[in-house]
């Protein structure tokens, strides 16, 4: 059985960092393989995990559409094939499998750039089926989303067991978190549980912020404090998953995961 955890929140609140710590916790404390899906066009989860990234799903999609256009120009593609006679579905399956960046316990698929001006409906449908087919062989799937939730249904047909909405301790972050919490009820997929994570808090939580959070439609799962090790790792180019288990950010995420993964 696969457990799917998705992260969402305003850009710049630290979703990718939290995703990395969730994966670090799973590698340290849970059995089974992990698939990380980087659904943010900026595609930097690989840097947090220390994995190479050469090819994204966006690259595959554009390449296939270019092949289809060339085949159409040559009178082909009517039977749903690309160059060499391979079906579009088989082509996408092969290319996505090839694009998986493999780690010891965690593999990574990056969605990459957004869609261009062409027609992507059929391609996206096939891609969803391919990626969902791959994810079934993993115990955990972690999806690091872009700033909003509106594209999650286009990334996967899988239900989400735990949605982690990340915010920093700012009014804009909380407003975005509230909007995302509302969007979860409009998705084509089912979100079983949703939680708020407050990231980068320095000192005690201000009373007005606490009151604002208590009015949200999702419960506060936990608080991640500012961690002085973060700048050191960032500027040295070291993967954040190499932070020690005593790191404040890891300990905070570990405590949260122990609450929801029983």
C-alpha positions as CSV (number, residue, x, y, z in Angstrom):
1,X,0.0,0.0,0.0
2,X,1.3,3.4,-1.0
3,X,1.1,6.4,1.3
4,X,1.0,9.8,-0.6
5,X,2.1,13.0,1.1
6,X,1.8,16.3,-0.8
7,X,3.2,19.7,0.2
8,X,1.8,23.0,-0.9
9,X,2.1,26.7,0.1
10,X,3.1,30.1,-1.1
11,X,6.3,30.3,-3.0
12,X,9.4,30.8,-0.8
13,X,8.0,29.4,2.4
14,X,10.3,26.4,2.5
15,X,8.1,23.6,1.0
16,X,11.1,21.9,-0.6
17,X,13.1,22.1,2.5
18,X,10.3,20.5,4.5
19,X,9.8,17.9,1.8
20,X,13.5,17.0,2.1
21,X,13.2,16.6,5.9
22,X,10.1,14.4,5.5
23,X,12.1,12.2,3.1
24,X,15.0,12.1,5.5
25,X,12.7,11.0,8.3
26,X,11.2,8.2,6.1
27,X,14.7,7.0,5.1
28,X,15.8,6.9,8.8
29,X,12.6,5.6,10.4
30,X,10.4,3.8,8.0
31,X,10.8,0.8,5.7
32,X,10.1,0.7,2.1
33,X,11.1,2.7,-1.0
34,X,10.3,6.4,-1.6
35,X,9.4,8.3,-4.7
36,X,9.8,12.0,-4.7
37,X,7.9,14.0,-7.3
38,X,9.1,17.5,-7.8
39,X,6.0,19.3,-9.3
40,X,7.5,22.8,-9.0
41,X,8.8,24.1,-12.4
42,X,11.9,25.5,-10.6
43,X,12.8,21.8,-9.9
44,X,15.3,22.1,-7.1
45,X,14.3,19.2,-4.9
46,X,17.2,17.3,-6.4
47,X,19.6,19.7,-4.8
48,X,18.0,19.1,-1.4
49,X,18.3,15.4,-1.8
50,X,21.7,15.4,-3.5
51,X,20.5,13.7,-6.7
52,X,21.5,14.4,-10.3
53,X,18.7,15.7,-12.5
54,X,19.2,15.6,-16.3
55,X,15.8,15.1,-17.8
56,X,12.3,16.3,-16.6
57,X,8.8,15.2,-17.5
58,X,8.4,18.7,-19.1
59,X,11.3,17.9,-21.4
60,X,9.8,14.6,-22.4
61,X,6.4,16.1,-23.1
62,X,7.9,18.8,-25.4
63,X,10.1,16.3,-27.2
64,X,7.1,14.0,-27.8
65,X,4.9,16.8,-29.1
66,X,7.8,17.9,-31.5
67,X,8.0,14.3,-32.8
68,X,4.2,14.2,-33.3
69,X,4.3,17.5,-35.3
70,X,7.1,16.1,-37.5
71,X,5.1,12.9,-38.0
72,X,2.0,14.8,-38.9
73,X,4.0,16.8,-41.4
74,X,5.1,13.5,-43.0
75,X,1.6,12.2,-43.0
76,X,2.1,10.0,-39.9
77,X,0.8,10.0,-36.2
78,X,-2.7,9.2,-37.3
79,X,-2.4,5.8,-35.5
80,X,-1.0,7.4,-32.4
81,X,2.7,6.7,-32.9
82,X,5.9,8.6,-32.8
83,X,9.1,8.2,-34.7
84,X,10.1,4.6,-35.0
85,X,6.6,3.3,-34.8
86,X,6.5,3.3,-31.0
87,X,3.1,4.1,-29.5
88,X,2.8,7.4,-27.6
89,X,2.0,5.6,-24.4
90,X,5.0,3.2,-24.7
91,X,7.2,6.2,-25.6
92,X,6.2,8.1,-22.5
93,X,6.5,5.1,-20.3
94,X,10.1,4.4,-21.5
95,X,11.2,8.1,-21.3
96,X,9.7,8.7,-17.8
97,X,11.3,5.5,-16.5
98,X,14.6,6.7,-18.0
99,X,14.2,10.1,-16.3
100,X,13.9,8.7,-12.8
101,X,16.9,9.9,-10.7
102,X,17.8,6.9,-8.5
103,X,19.0,7.2,-4.9
104,X,19.7,4.5,-2.3
105,X,16.2,4.6,-0.8
106,X,14.6,7.6,-2.6
107,X,14.1,8.1,-6.3
108,X,13.1,11.4,-7.9
109,X,10.9,12.4,-10.9
110,X,10.9,16.2,-11.7
111,X,7.9,17.6,-13.6
112,X,10.0,20.5,-14.9
113,X,8.8,23.4,-17.1
114,X,5.2,24.3,-17.6
115,X,3.2,23.8,-20.8
116,X,3.8,25.8,-23.9
117,X,1.3,27.0,-26.5
118,X,0.5,23.5,-27.9
119,X,-2.3,21.1,-27.0
120,X,-1.3,19.0,-24.0
121,X,-4.5,17.3,-22.9
122,X,-3.8,13.8,-24.3
123,X,-0.2,13.9,-23.4
124,X,-0.9,15.0,-19.8
125,X,-3.5,12.2,-19.5
126,X,-0.9,9.6,-20.5
127,X,1.7,11.1,-18.3
128,X,-0.6,10.9,-15.3
129,X,-1.2,7.2,-15.9
130,X,2.5,6.5,-16.5
131,X,3.6,8.3,-13.3
132,X,0.8,6.7,-11.2
133,X,1.8,3.3,-12.6
134,X,5.4,3.9,-11.5
135,X,4.4,5.2,-8.0
136,X,2.5,2.0,-7.2
137,X,5.8,0.2,-6.7
138,X,6.8,2.6,-3.9
139,X,5.8,2.6,-0.2
140,X,5.8,6.4,0.0
141,X,5.2,9.1,-2.6
142,X,6.2,12.7,-1.7
143,X,4.8,15.4,-4.0
144,X,6.5,18.8,-3.7
145,X,3.9,21.1,-5.4
146,X,4.2,24.6,-6.9
147,X,2.8,27.6,-5.1
148,X,-0.8,26.6,-5.4
149,X,-2.9,23.4,-5.5
150,X,-4.8,24.0,-8.8
151,X,-2.4,21.8,-10.8
152,X,-2.2,18.8,-8.4
153,X,-5.1,17.0,-10.1
154,X,-3.2,17.2,-13.4
155,X,-0.1,15.7,-11.8
156,X,-1.6,12.5,-10.5
157,X,-4.9,10.6,-10.2
158,X,-3.8,9.2,-6.8
159,X,-5.6,10.3,-3.6
160,X,-3.5,12.2,-1.1
161,X,-3.3,10.7,2.4
162,X,-1.7,13.8,4.0
163,X,-1.6,17.3,2.6
164,X,1.0,19.5,4.4
165,X,0.3,23.2,3.8
166,X,3.4,25.1,4.6
167,X,3.5,28.8,5.7
168,X,6.1,31.2,7.1
169,X,5.0,33.4,10.0
170,X,3.7,36.2,7.7
171,X,0.3,37.4,6.9
172,X,0.7,36.7,3.2
173,X,1.8,33.1,4.0
174,X,-1.2,32.5,6.2
175,X,-3.6,34.0,3.7
176,X,-2.1,31.7,1.0
177,X,-2.4,28.7,3.3
178,X,-6.0,29.5,4.0
179,X,-6.7,29.7,0.3
180,X,-4.9,26.4,-0.4
181,X,-6.8,24.7,2.4
182,X,-10.1,25.7,0.7
183,X,-8.9,24.5,-2.7
184,X,-8.4,21.0,-1.5
185,X,-12.2,20.5,-1.6
186,X,-12.3,21.5,-5.2
187,X,-9.8,19.0,-6.5
188,X,-10.6,15.9,-8.6
189,X,-8.7,13.8,-6.1
190,X,-9.5,13.1,-2.5
191,X,-7.4,14.6,0.3
192,X,-7.9,12.5,3.4
193,X,-6.0,14.7,5.9
194,X,-4.7,18.3,5.8
195,X,-2.5,20.1,8.2
196,X,-0.7,23.4,8.5
197,X,3.1,23.6,9.2
198,X,4.5,26.9,10.3
199,X,8.0,27.3,9.1
200,X,10.9,29.5,10.1
201,X,9.5,30.8,13.3
202,X,12.0,32.7,15.5
203,X,11.2,32.7,19.2
204,X,7.7,32.4,20.6
205,X,4.6,32.6,18.3
206,X,3.1,36.1,18.6
207,X,-0.4,36.0,20.0
208,X,-2.1,37.6,16.9
209,X,-0.5,34.9,14.7
210,X,-1.7,32.2,17.0
211,X,-5.2,33.6,17.0
212,X,-5.2,33.8,13.2
213,X,-4.0,30.2,12.9
214,X,-6.7,28.9,15.2
215,X,-9.4,30.3,12.8
216,X,-8.1,28.3,9.9
217,X,-9.9,25.3,8.4
218,X,-6.9,23.0,9.0
219,X,-5.2,22.2,12.3
220,X,-1.6,23.2,13.1
221,X,0.5,20.1,12.9
222,X,3.7,21.8,14.2
223,X,6.2,24.6,14.1
224,X,9.6,24.4,12.5
225,X,12.1,26.9,14.0
226,X,14.7,28.9,12.1
227,X,17.8,26.7,11.9
228,X,21.2,28.3,11.9
229,X,22.7,25.4,10.0
230,X,20.5,26.2,6.9
231,X,22.6,29.1,5.5
232,X,25.8,27.1,5.9
233,X,24.4,24.2,3.9
234,X,22.8,26.4,1.3
235,X,26.0,28.4,0.5
236,X,28.2,25.4,0.6
237,X,26.0,23.6,-1.9
238,X,25.5,20.6,0.5
239,X,22.3,18.6,0.3
240,X,20.1,19.5,3.2
241,X,19.4,15.8,3.9
242,X,23.0,15.6,5.1
243,X,22.1,17.7,8.1
244,X,22.5,15.8,11.4
245,X,19.6,14.2,13.1
246,X,20.1,16.7,16.0
247,X,19.3,19.6,13.6
248,X,16.3,21.7,14.9
249,X,14.5,21.6,11.6
250,X,14.8,17.8,11.3
251,X,13.7,17.2,14.9
252,X,10.6,19.4,14.3
253,X,9.6,17.5,11.1
254,X,10.3,14.2,12.7
255,X,8.0,15.0,15.6
256,X,5.2,15.9,13.2
257,X,5.7,12.8,11.0
258,X,5.5,10.6,14.1
259,X,2.0,12.1,14.8
260,X,0.5,11.3,11.4
261,X,2.4,8.1,10.3
262,X,1.3,5.5,12.7
